[in-house]
Amino acid sequence: MSETVQVFPVTAWTVGPVPRLGFAVMKFNFITSPMQKIEESNEGPNYALTSAQMRELIEQMQIALDVLDDSGE
């Protein structure tokens, strides 16, 4: 049995610190269909991350990148 995973390819992102509030904001733009033009990307919500969350995200992204690099992708 095959498992289907719905994905939304990211077309752009924005990340910026908000020092007075003690977090950073991250937002992804994405497409929902292979037929959708990048210029018509959907804007995702603004996500607020603490410093600790950002460090953990960086670490997890590095692990995923290492796996992809090792697999020849």
N, C-alpha and C positions, 0 to 999 in steps of 0.2 A: 504494500500500500504506500503511495507517495503522499507526502505532506505538502500542502500548499501554504506558502507564507506570503502574505500581502506586503509589498514594499512600495515605498514612495521615494524615488531617487531625489536626493538633495541637489539643488541647482545653485544655491548660494547660502551664505550664512553671515550673521553679524554677531560680534562678541564685543562687549565693552564693560568696563568697570563702573560701578556706582559707589565710590568710596564713602560718601556721606551716609549711605544706607548699609554698607558693609557686605555688598555682594556684587556679582557681575551678572549681566544680562546676556542671554544667548537666544538667537532666533534663527530658524532654518526656513528657507524657501524650498518648495518641492513641487514635483509634478505628480499627477495621479494617473496619467495614462501615457503610453508611449507615443500617442498621437499629439499630445499637448506640447505646444511650443515653449521653449525655455523662457521666452519673453512674457509668457502668460502664466508663469509659476504662481502657485498659491503661497501666501505668506503664513507661516506658522505663528503660534503664540510666542510671547516673550517668556523665557524661562529664567528664573532667578536662581543663581547658584552661590553658595558660600565658598570661601577659599578652600575649605576641606573638601567640598563636593567637587570643585574644579580639579584639585589635585588627584582625587580618586578617578575622575573621568579621564584625565590625561593618562594616568597609569593604565586604565583599562583599554584606552584607545591604542596605547603603545603596545600592549600585549596583543591586541587584534592585528595591528600592523605587522608585528614580528611574525605572527602566524601566516599572514598573507604573503609576506616577503619570503618566508621559508617554503611556501607552497608553489612559488614561481609565478604568482599573480602579478 
